[in-house]
Amino acid sequence: MITKITYRDQVRELLLDKLRSGDIKPGNSLSLASISRELDVSVTPIREALTQLEHSRIIESVPNRGFIIPELNNEEAKNLYQLVATLESLAIKESNFNEETIKKLKKQQLKFESCKNPIDRIYADMEFHSLLTSNYKNETAQQILFDLKVRIFFYEVKFMEDTDYHKNSENHHNQIIHHLENKQVTKATTLVKSNWLQILNYMTS
């Protein structure tokens, strides 16, 4: 049940929560009627929310099937991770990292290192990267990054199960913090790119 204001945006957020929680998975179709019954709203704001998600390339419409969550594939993964690596590096270059932000990064890194399962690690990792770009003032780029990372979540579920993958991320995170703390932004952005693009080592042709 949702409150009767800004239906489209609320529906969009609820659907995104279901995507991130794994309630909706790649290959699943989305039924306007069933979502309407579940949320107790008309199909109009649901269709608007789904159209927004389609424009963000998080879902896609298929003739005679409605909306679906696209299956994972290596080419998409490569494109997504390259885009995020580039945009996040730009955001870091254009941001200021004060003492408070560094403290938050260190605290979040401790959470990441203490995670015991892939899903918790993904959320902790995503929050770490959100903090890295939290001082970036370009709202358009921030929204693009958000949309890209929603789709990336599905790939992270697959690859975070590999111990070497998240151990590499731990090392990258700590080095990124070290470089930012010492005002070595270029070194930090190089590591951010490496952190995202390490996924390419785990992809099969």
Backbone as CSV, one residue per row, in Angstrom:
resi,resn,N_x,N_y,N_z,CA_x,CA_y,CA_z,C_x,C_y,C_z
1,MET,0.858,-1.191,0.000,0.000,0.000,0.000,0.891,1.237,0.000
2,ILE,0.582,2.259,-0.817,1.373,3.476,-0.840,0.476,4.678,-0.617
3,THR,1.043,5.748,-0.114,0.260,6.953,0.112,-0.136,7.562,-1.218
4,LYS,-1.247,8.286,-1.245,-1.836,8.755,-2.488,-1.200,10.062,-2.978
5,ILE,0.117,10.132,-3.034,0.811,11.287,-3.594,1.945,10.800,-4.487
6,THR,2.244,11.581,-5.522,3.306,11.269,-6.473,3.368,9.763,-6.767
7,TYR,2.268,9.244,-7.259,2.161,7.803,-7.520,3.324,7.271,-8.360
8,ARG,3.585,7.941,-9.472,4.601,7.421,-10.396,5.956,7.246,-9.711
9,ASP,6.390,8.281,-8.985,7.700,8.213,-8.341,7.730,7.167,-7.235
10,GLN,6.636,7.047,-6.489,6.583,6.046,-5.428,6.595,4.632,-6.009
11,VAL,5.834,4.448,-7.074,5.814,3.139,-7.731,7.204,2.795,-8.245
12,ARG,7.865,3.772,-8.860,9.216,3.551,-9.381,10.163,3.108,-8.271
13,GLU,10.103,3.790,-7.127,10.988,3.437,-6.012,10.672,2.060,-5.454
14,LEU,9.395,1.726,-5.389,9.013,0.398,-4.897,9.508,-0.696,-5.836
15,LEU,9.404,-0.453,-7.131,9.896,-1.428,-8.107,11.418,-1.552,-8.031
16,LEU,12.096,-0.424,-7.852,13.555,-0.462,-7.709,13.958,-1.244,-6.464
17,ASP,13.203,-1.081,-5.389,13.489,-1.843,-4.164,13.346,-3.339,-4.415
18,LYS,12.334,-3.713,-5.192,12.131,-5.127,-5.506,13.272,-5.656,-6.378
19,LEU,13.763,-4.830,-7.277,14.896,-5.228,-8.115,16.139,-5.442,-7.264
20,ARG,16.395,-4.492,-6.371,17.597,-4.574,-5.544,17.524,-5.711,-4.534
21,SER,16.313,-6.026,-4.054,16.173,-7.086,-3.052,16.176,-8.479,-3.672
22,GLY,16.055,-8.537,-5.000,16.033,-9.835,-5.660,14.636,-10.419,-5.811
23,ASP,13.606,-9.668,-5.388,12.229,-10.143,-5.576,11.882,-10.210,-7.059
24,ILE,12.499,-9.332,-7.851,12.350,-9.361,-9.303,13.721,-9.651,-9.892
25,LYS,13.805,-10.661,-10.762,15.091,-11.125,-11.277,15.143,-11.020,-12.799
26,PRO,16.351,-11.068,-13.371,16.474,-11.075,-14.837,15.645,-12.193,-15.454
27,GLY,14.922,-11.861,-16.511,14.058,-12.835,-17.170,12.614,-12.746,-16.724
28,ASN,12.369,-12.134,-15.557,10.998,-11.981,-15.067,10.237,-10.959,-15.905
29,SER,8.934,-11.185,-16.055,8.071,-10.192,-16.702,7.326,-9.422,-15.623
30,LEU,6.904,-8.216,-15.963,6.206,-7.354,-15.019,4.781,-7.137,-15.505
31,SER,3.820,-7.528,-14.697,2.415,-7.412,-15.047,1.823,-6.152,-14.421
32,LEU,1.304,-5.260,-15.272,0.678,-4.042,-14.757,-0.481,-4.375,-13.831
33,ALA,-1.272,-5.384,-14.207,-2.450,-5.740,-13.409,-2.059,-6.245,-12.030
34,SER,-1.042,-7.124,-11.973,-0.652,-7.676,-10.673,0.001,-6.626,-9.792
35,ILE,0.805,-5.743,-10.395,1.417,-4.661,-9.622,0.338,-3.717,-9.115
36,SER,-0.666,-3.451,-9.958,-1.782,-2.585,-9.567,-2.515,-3.158,-8.356
37,ARG,-2.770,-4.477,-8.376,-3.455,-5.120,-7.240,-2.590,-5.067,-5.988
38,GLU,-1.299,-5.324,-6.159,-0.397,-5.366,-5.005,-0.276,-4.000,-4.334
39,LEU,-0.204,-2.940,-5.138,0.018,-1.604,-4.589,-1.273,-0.827,-4.379
40,ASP,-2.365,-1.371,-4.913,-3.672,-0.722,-4.781,-3.677,0.665,-5.424
41,VAL,-3.136,0.742,-6.645,-3.193,1.975,-7.434,-3.596,1.601,-8.854
42,SER,-3.993,2.595,-9.631,-4.381,2.332,-11.016,-3.160,1.984,-11.859
43,VAL,-3.395,1.469,-13.054,-2.285,1.053,-13.903,-1.557,2.246,-14.524
44,THR,-2.188,3.426,-14.532,-1.566,4.586,-15.201,-0.217,4.977,-14.580
45,PRO,-0.140,5.223,-13.259,1.177,5.558,-12.691,2.167,4.408,-12.775
46,ILE,1.656,3.172,-12.782,2.545,2.016,-12.915,3.164,2.001,-14.308
47,ARG,2.346,2.246,-15.319,2.857,2.297,-16.691,3.875,3.435,-16.836
48,GLU,3.581,4.577,-16.197,4.516,5.705,-16.257,5.841,5.358,-15.587
49,ALA,5.766,4.675,-14.454,6.983,4.288,-13.737,7.788,3.283,-14.555
50,LEU,7.100,2.325,-15.159,7.786,1.323,-15.977,8.415,1.962,-17.211
51,THR,7.744,2.950,-17.777,8.303,3.654,-18.931,9.577,4.394,-18.537
52,GLN,9.570,5.008,-17.359,10.783,5.663,-16.863,11.931,4.660,-16.721
53,LEU,11.630,3.501,-16.162,12.661,2.482,-15.978,13.156,1.963,-17.322
54,GLU,12.255,1.928,-18.303,12.670,1.509,-19.645,13.621,2.546,-20.251
55,HIS,13.312,3.811,-20.074,14.184,4.872,-20.594,15.570,4.805,-19.947
56,SER,15.613,4.337,-18.695,16.889,4.176,-17.995,17.560,2.847,-18.342
57,ARG,16.915,2.053,-19.214,17.438,0.764,-19.685,17.567,-0.262,-18.551
58,ILE,16.728,-0.101,-17.529,16.702,-1.064,-16.433,15.761,-2.213,-16.777
59,ILE,14.690,-1.898,-17.501,13.777,-2.918,-18.003,13.586,-2.645,-19.495
60,GLU,12.889,-3.554,-20.179,12.591,-3.319,-21.593,11.201,-3.838,-21.915
61,SER,10.583,-3.246,-22.923,9.257,-3.698,-23.348,9.416,-4.653,-24.523
62,VAL,8.627,-5.711,-24.493,8.672,-6.729,-25.538,7.263,-6.918,-26.073
63,PRO,7.083,-6.864,-27.393,5.746,-7.038,-27.963,5.075,-8.322,-27.463
64,ASN,3.830,-8.197,-27.068,2.998,-9.314,-26.594,3.442,-9.885,-25.256
65,ARG,4.468,-9.285,-24.637,4.902,-9.765,-23.323,4.893,-8.658,-22.276
66,GLY,4.785,-7.432,-22.707,4.832,-6.318,-21.771,6.262,-5.969,-21.402
67,PHE,6.474,-5.660,-20.139,7.804,-5.282,-19.672,8.511,-6.482,-19.047
68,ILE,9.814,-6.596,-19.305,10.599,-7.675,-18.716,11.914,-7.117,-18.192
69,ILE,12.554,-7.900,-17.321,13.903,-7.588,-16.854,14.866,-8.305,-17.790
70,PRO,15.707,-7.583,-18.527,16.584,-8.245,-19.505,17.525,-9.253,-18.844
71,GLU,17.807,-10.323,-19.569,18.790,-11.308,-19.100,20.179,-10.679,-19.093
72,LEU,21.046,-11.231,-18.268,22.415,-10.737,-18.189,23.219,-11.196,-19.397
73,ASN,24.149,-10.333,-19.835,25.056,-10.748,-20.898,26.361,-9.985,-20.766
74,ASN,27.435,-10.585,-21.248,28.768,-10.033,-21.049,28.973,-8.684,-21.727
75,GLU,28.376,-8.500,-22.906,28.570,-7.240,-23.616,27.942,-6.084,-22.845
76,GLU,26.746,-6.309,-22.302,26.114,-5.264,-21.500,26.940,-4.979,-20.254
77,ALA,27.422,-6.032,-19.607,28.230,-5.853,-18.400,29.441,-4.977,-18.694
78,LYS,30.127,-5.283,-19.781,31.307,-4.501,-20.169,30.944,-3.031,-20.351
79,ASN,29.856,-2.760,-21.070,29.445,-1.383,-21.319,29.049,-0.661,-20.032
80,LEU,28.289,-1.347,-19.190,27.838,-0.742,-17.939,29.002,-0.367,-17.042
81,TYR,29.916,-1.304,-16.849,31.025,-1.061,-15.935,31.976,0.000,-16.472
82,GLN,32.171,0.044,-17.774,33.019,1.086,-18.351,32.394,2.467,-18.153
83,LEU,31.080,2.562,-18.352,30.394,3.837,-18.162,30.470,4.307,-16.712
84,VAL,30.179,3.405,-15.789,30.208,3.773,-14.373,31.619,4.166,-13.948
85,ALA,32.617,3.408,-14.398,34.007,3.730,-14.056,34.378,5.127,-14.535
86,THR,33.955,5.469,-15.739,34.278,6.778,-16.307,33.546,7.905,-15.592
87,LEU,32.240,7.736,-15.375,31.450,8.780,-14.730,31.862,8.992,-13.275
88,GLU,32.119,7.895,-12.577,32.496,8.034,-11.171,33.870,8.693,-11.037
89,SER,34.777,8.366,-11.927,36.102,8.990,-11.904,35.984,10.497,-12.136
90,LEU,35.131,10.878,-13.082,34.893,12.298,-13.335,34.308,12.977,-12.103
91,ALA,33.344,12.312,-11.465,32.711,12.879,-10.273,33.729,13.119,-9.166
92,ILE,34.651,12.185,-8.993,35.667,12.325,-7.949,36.607,13.487,-8.260
93,LYS,36.982,13.620,-9.509,37.858,14.735,-9.907,37.209,16.077,-9.632
94,GLU,35.876,16.133,-9.738,35.150,17.393,-9.574,34.630,17.587,-8.159
95,SER,35.057,16.754,-7.214,34.551,16.811,-5.838,35.646,17.227,-4.857
96,ASN,35.212,17.727,-3.714,36.121,18.015,-2.607,35.911,16.985,-1.516
97,PHE,37.002,16.455,-0.984,36.920,15.435,0.057,37.459,16.010,1.364
98,ASN,36.508,16.408,2.219,36.896,16.959,3.508,37.062,15.851,4.537
99,GLU,37.433,16.242,5.722,37.696,15.268,6.790,36.463,14.434,7.110
100,GLU,35.296,15.065,7.083,34.063,14.348,7.398,33.765,13.262,6.360
101,THR,33.968,13.570,5.086,33.740,12.577,4.036,34.713,11.410,4.153
102,ILE,35.964,11.698,4.459,36.961,10.637,4.642,36.569,9.728,5.798
103,LYS,36.073,10.312,6.883,35.630,9.511,8.033,34.485,8.578,7.641
104,LYS,33.555,9.110,6.850,32.422,8.289,6.404,32.896,7.142,5.523
105,LEU,33.854,7.415,4.648,34.396,6.371,3.778,35.074,5.273,4.597
106,LYS,35.833,5.666,5.596,36.515,4.685,6.448,35.509,3.831,7.218
107,LYS,34.480,4.475,7.723,33.442,3.752,8.466,32.711,2.769,7.560
108,GLN,32.407,3.216,6.338,31.711,2.338,5.400,32.598,1.187,4.964
109,GLN,33.885,1.438,4.825,34.806,0.377,4.441,34.859,-0.720,5.500
110,LEU,34.799,-0.341,6.765,34.768,-1.335,7.840,33.507,-2.196,7.736
111,LYS,32.381,-1.567,7.371,31.141,-2.323,7.169,31.305,-3.306,6.025
112,PHE,31.914,-2.841,4.937,32.123,-3.711,3.778,32.968,-4.926,4.156
113,GLU,34.030,-4.716,4.894,34.936,-5.807,5.263,34.294,-6.800,6.228
114,SER,33.278,-6.351,6.969,32.635,-7.229,7.949,31.458,-8.010,7.383
115,CYS,31.085,-7.754,6.136,29.934,-8.439,5.534,30.204,-9.935,5.379
116,LYS,29.160,-10.725,5.612,29.301,-12.181,5.590,28.662,-12.843,4.377
117,ASN,27.909,-12.095,3.570,27.256,-12.707,2.421,27.267,-11.734,1.245
118,PRO,27.091,-12.247,0.024,27.200,-11.405,-1.180,26.261,-10.206,-1.206
119,ILE,24.999,-10.396,-0.801,24.038,-9.299,-0.869,24.445,-8.153,0.043
120,ASP,24.849,-8.478,1.282,25.293,-7.426,2.192,26.535,-6.726,1.658
121,ARG,27.433,-7.490,1.033,28.637,-6.883,0.464,28.299,-5.920,-0.667
122,ILE,27.312,-6.291,-1.484,26.918,-5.420,-2.591,26.374,-4.092,-2.063
123,TYR,25.470,-4.169,-1.081,24.908,-2.943,-0.523,26.000,-2.078,0.104
124,ALA,26.927,-2.717,0.820,28.013,-1.968,1.459,28.935,-1.355,0.414
125,ASP,29.187,-2.102,-0.659,30.042,-1.608,-1.738,29.380,-0.437,-2.458
126,MET,28.092,-0.576,-2.762,27.372,0.495,-3.440,27.335,1.763,-2.590
127,GLU,27.172,1.602,-1.283,27.150,2.758,-0.396,28.523,3.425,-0.347
128,PHE,29.584,2.624,-0.370,30.940,3.178,-0.409,31.104,4.057,-1.652
129,HIS,30.669,3.544,-2.791,30.803,4.301,-4.037,29.869,5.508,-4.068
130,SER,28.727,5.412,-3.413,27.834,6.571,-3.315,28.490,7.698,-2.518
131,LEU,29.199,7.312,-1.468,29.914,8.309,-0.670,31.020,8.968,-1.481
132,LEU,31.664,8.195,-2.353,32.726,8.752,-3.191,32.217,9.884,-4.079
133,THR,30.963,9.790,-4.496,30.407,10.797,-5.405,29.400,11.718,-4.718
134,SER,29.290,11.627,-3.405,28.246,12.369,-2.681,28.413,13.878,-2.754
135,ASN,29.632,14.363,-2.991,29.870,15.808,-3.055,29.867,16.348,-4.485
136,TYR,29.533,15.499,-5.427,29.486,15.906,-6.834,28.169,16.630,-7.097
137,LYS,28.223,17.826,-7.676,27.050,18.693,-7.776,26.252,18.530,-9.072
138,ASN,26.702,17.663,-9.965,26.001,17.484,-11.245,24.849,16.491,-11.058
139,GLU,23.635,17.015,-10.926,22.478,16.161,-10.634,22.148,15.222,-11.788
140,THR,22.356,15.672,-13.013,22.076,14.820,-14.173,22.992,13.598,-14.171
141,ALA,24.273,13.830,-13.953,25.230,12.725,-13.904,24.941,11.806,-12.722
142,GLN,24.529,12.374,-11.605,24.193,11.567,-10.432,23.031,10.615,-10.739
143,GLN,22.010,11.133,-11.470,20.871,10.283,-11.818,21.280,9.186,-12.785
144,ILE,22.136,9.519,-13.744,22.626,8.503,-14.684,23.389,7.414,-13.936
145,LEU,24.246,7.816,-13.013,24.997,6.840,-12.211,24.052,5.946,-11.422
146,PHE,23.025,6.552,-10.837,22.063,5.777,-10.051,21.384,4.719,-10.911
147,ASP,20.916,5.125,-12.089,20.225,4.196,-12.984,21.153,3.068,-13.436
148,LEU,22.376,3.411,-13.785,23.336,2.394,-14.225,23.605,1.385,-13.115
149,LYS,23.701,1.868,-11.886,24.039,0.975,-10.770,22.884,0.065,-10.389
150,VAL,21.656,0.492,-10.679,20.521,-0.411,-10.442,20.656,-1.650,-11.321
151,ARG,20.979,-1.442,-12.570,21.163,-2.576,-13.482,22.415,-3.377,-13.115
152,ILE,23.466,-2.682,-12.729,24.712,-3.344,-12.346,24.507,-4.277,-11.152
153,PHE,23.528,-3.952,-10.317,23.258,-4.764,-9.127,23.145,-6.246,-9.471
154,PHE,22.479,-6.555,-10.596,22.295,-7.958,-10.975,23.632,-8.642,-11.261
155,TYR,24.540,-7.909,-11.868,25.862,-8.470,-12.158,26.678,-8.613,-10.878
156,GLU,26.507,-7.673,-9.969,27.230,-7.736,-8.704,26.825,-8.972,-7.902
157,VAL,25.552,-9.333,-7.946,25.093,-10.536,-7.240,25.871,-11.755,-7.709
158,LYS,26.106,-11.813,-9.007,26.825,-12.956,-9.576,28.301,-12.958,-9.187
159,PHE,28.939,-11.806,-9.306,30.387,-11.774,-9.144,30.839,-11.609,-7.698
160,MET,30.006,-11.067,-6.817,30.390,-10.906,-5.421,30.484,-12.247,-4.691
161,GLU,29.969,-13.304,-5.314,30.098,-14.629,-4.699,31.534,-15.142,-4.761
162,ASP,32.336,-14.535,-5.623,33.739,-14.931,-5.758,34.574,-14.207,-4.698
163,THR,35.252,-14.970,-3.844,36.023,-14.401,-2.741,37.112,-13.458,-3.234
164,ASP,37.815,-13.847,-4.306,38.891,-13.008,-4.825,38.367,-11.647,-5.277
165,TYR,37.155,-11.649,-5.819,36.572,-10.411,-6.326,36.394,-9.388,-5.207
166,HIS,35.763,-9.803,-4.099,35.528,-8.811,-3.047,36.778,-8.508,-2.238
167,LYS,37.735,-9.450,-2.201,39.002,-9.152,-1.540,39.766,-8.074,-2.315
168,ASN,39.734,-8.167,-3.639,40.350,-7.128,-4.463,39.687,-5.781,-4.207
169,SER,38.367,-5.803,-4.051,37.645,-4.565,-3.780,38.051,-3.963,-2.444
170,GLU,38.247,-4.798,-1.440,38.705,-4.308,-0.138,40.017,-3.558,-0.279
171,ASN,40.962,-4.156,-0.996,42.267,-3.516,-1.196,42.131,-2.201,-1.952
172,HIS,41.299,-2.212,-3.002,41.086,-0.993,-3.778,40.487,0.113,-2.912
173,HIS,39.467,-0.234,-2.135,38.801,0.760,-1.300,39.788,1.430,-0.346
174,ASN,40.585,0.618,0.316,41.527,1.166,1.294,42.563,2.072,0.623
175,GLN,43.006,1.686,-0.553,43.967,2.525,-1.272,43.327,3.817,-1.768
176,ILE,42.069,3.736,-2.202,41.345,4.929,-2.643,41.246,5.933,-1.496
177,ILE,40.862,5.441,-0.325,40.763,6.306,0.856,42.115,6.947,1.158
178,HIS,43.166,6.136,1.119,44.520,6.632,1.407,44.897,7.764,0.450
179,HIS,44.633,7.577,-0.832,44.996,8.595,-1.813,44.169,9.870,-1.646
180,LEU,42.875,9.709,-1.368,42.038,10.892,-1.177,42.452,11.658,0.073
181,GLU,42.808,10.917,1.104,43.239,11.544,2.356,44.518,12.362,2.151
182,ASN,45.331,11.915,1.186,46.593,12.593,0.905,46.522,13.502,-0.323
183,LYS,45.287,13.828,-0.719,45.044,14.758,-1.835,45.621,14.259,-3.163
184,GLN,45.723,12.944,-3.299,46.245,12.347,-4.539,45.060,11.871,-5.386
185,VAL,44.341,12.844,-5.918,43.076,12.557,-6.597,43.286,11.727,-7.862
186,THR,44.334,12.009,-8.612,44.583,11.259,-9.848,44.801,9.782,-9.557
187,LYS,45.572,9.483,-8.520,45.791,8.086,-8.135,44.481,7.445,-7.673
188,ALA,43.665,8.212,-6.969,42.382,7.685,-6.495,41.464,7.342,-7.658
189,THR,41.392,8.231,-8.656,40.510,7.968,-9.794,41.004,6.782,-10.620
190,THR,42.307,6.612,-10.722,42.855,5.449,-11.430,42.432,4.160,-10.745
191,LEU,42.454,4.161,-9.419,42.046,2.974,-8.662,40.543,2.729,-8.738
192,VAL,39.770,3.819,-8.777,38.317,3.673,-8.925,37.996,2.959,-10.231
193,LYS,38.668,3.365,-11.294,38.464,2.702,-12.579,38.852,1.229,-12.501
194,SER,39.988,0.948,-11.873,40.431,-0.443,-11.734,39.446,-1.255,-10.913
195,ASN,38.881,-0.613,-9.889,37.927,-1.291,-9.024,36.687,-1.728,-9.791
196,TRP,36.167,-0.833,-10.631,34.993,-1.192,-11.420,35.335,-2.158,-12.550
197,LEU,36.462,-1.932,-13.209,36.773,-2.715,-14.408,37.382,-4.079,-14.115
198,GLN,37.640,-4.376,-12.829,38.121,-5.721,-12.509,37.096,-6.787,-12.887
199,ILE,35.846,-6.339,-13.063,34.784,-7.271,-13.471,35.150,-7.981,-14.768
200,LEU,35.904,-7.305,-15.631,36.247,-7.883,-16.940,37.062,-9.173,-16.785
201,ASN,37.764,-9.293,-15.673,38.555,-10.502,-15.429,37.696,-11.698,-15.067
202,TYR,36.441,-11.437,-14.698,35.545,-12.503,-14.253,34.504,-12.871,-15.313
203,MET,34.580,-12.200,-16.447,33.632,-12.471,-17.521,34.178,-13.514,-18.458
204,THR,33.302,-14.369,-18.936,33.685,-15.374,-19.945,33.154,-14.954,-21.294
205,SER,33.822,-15.351,-22.328,33.400,-14.950,-23.682,32.162,-15.722,-24.095
